[in-house]
Amino acid sequence: MSQSSEKPTKTQKVYTLLVQVGRKDGDGLPKKATGAGLVCFASGVDEAEAVRETVAILKQADLAPLDVTGYGTLSEREEQGHEIDQDERELMQRALDENSVIVAQMTPFFGDEGIEGIIQ
C-alpha cells in the first residue's frame, strides 16, 4: 500500500476583524486622533491565521495594533444577524481571491471614543 505524500489542502476563508490601533509616528492618522478602529477582511485557514496576518501587515504600514476582535466568516456573521451589503461582500471576495487583508473602513478616535458600534 502506498501512501500519498500530498497534504490535504486547507480551505481559505475570509474573516471580519475589528482592529483597534494606537498612535505611532508616521501612522497617517489625523493629528489630534488618539487611535482608530479598522474593519478588515482577512483570508486565512482559520481565524488565528487571519489575525496574525492582519497584525503583521498593519505593523508594516506603521500602525500600532492594540486589540483585535473577530466577528467570524460571512456565513457566521449572517447567522448572527449582521446586515452585509454588496460592497462588503465584494471586498470579502477580493480578500479571498487575492489571499490578502483588506482594510474596509478606518475610523479615527478622538478623546474617549472607542470601537463600539463600528460593526453592526
N, C-alpha and C positions, 0 to 999 in steps of 0.2 A: 504494500500500500504506500503510495506516495502522498506526501503532504504538500499542499500548495505553499509556496513561500510568500504569496501575496497577502498583505494585511488587508483586512476589510476596511473600506474607506468609510470614514465617519462623515455624516451629512452636516454641512454647514447650515446654520440657522442665523437669523438676524434678531438681535436683542435690542430692546429700547432701554437706554440708560440715561439717568439724570445725574449729571456730574456737577458738584459744587467746586468752584475753583477760588483760590485766594489771590492775593496780589503778588506780583513778581515783576522785577524790572523787565521792560520790553514786552509785557503781556498784551499790549494793544487795547486794554480796557480803558474806558473814559477816566479822565484824571481823578475825579472825586469818587469813583466807584470803590467799594470795599471788597468786591469779588464779583462772581457771576454764576449763573446756573446755565448749564448746557444740556440740551436734549440731543442725544447721539443715538444713531442706529449703527450697530456694530455686528459684524459677522463673526461667528465662532462655532466650534463644535459643541460648546456649552457656554453658559453664561460667564463662568470664571475666565475662560479664554477671551471672551469678548471684552470683559472688564480689563484684563491685563493689556490687551492690545490698545484699548482706548486710552488708558492711563499713559502708556508709553508714547503714543502719538501726541497726546496733549502736552506732555513734558517736552517733546521735541519742538513743539510750537511755542515754547517759553511760557506755558501756562502752569499753574501750580494746583493740581488736583488735590482736593481735601477729602472728599467723600463721594462715593458712587452708590446710587440706588438703582437696582434692576427692576424693570417692570415686565420682563418676560418677552416672549415671542409675539408675533402678530396674533396668532390664534389664542394665546394665553391672555393677551390684552382684550381681545374680543369677548372671551369668556368672562372677563371682569367687568364688561360693560363699557369699556372705553370707546369713544367715538373716534374713528380713524379716517381722516379724509383722504382723497385720492392723491394729493401731493405727498402726504406721509407714506402712503403705500408705494408710490413711485420711488421715493428716497430709500425705503427699506429694500426694494427690489434692486436698486442700484448698489447698495451696500453688499447685497448677496452676490450680484453679478461680478462686482469688482473685488470681492473679498476684502472689503475695506471698512473704515469708520467714517461715517458722515455726520458732521455737526449740523443738525437741522435747525436749531434755534439757540441763540445766545442772549441771555437776559442779564444785563449788568445790575448789581445790587448797590444801593446807596444807603448808608446808615445801618439800621437794624433790619432791613429787608432780608428775607430768606427765600428758600426754594419752594415754599408751599404754593400749591396751585398752578405750577407751571405745566404739569401733565394733568389733563382732565380725564 
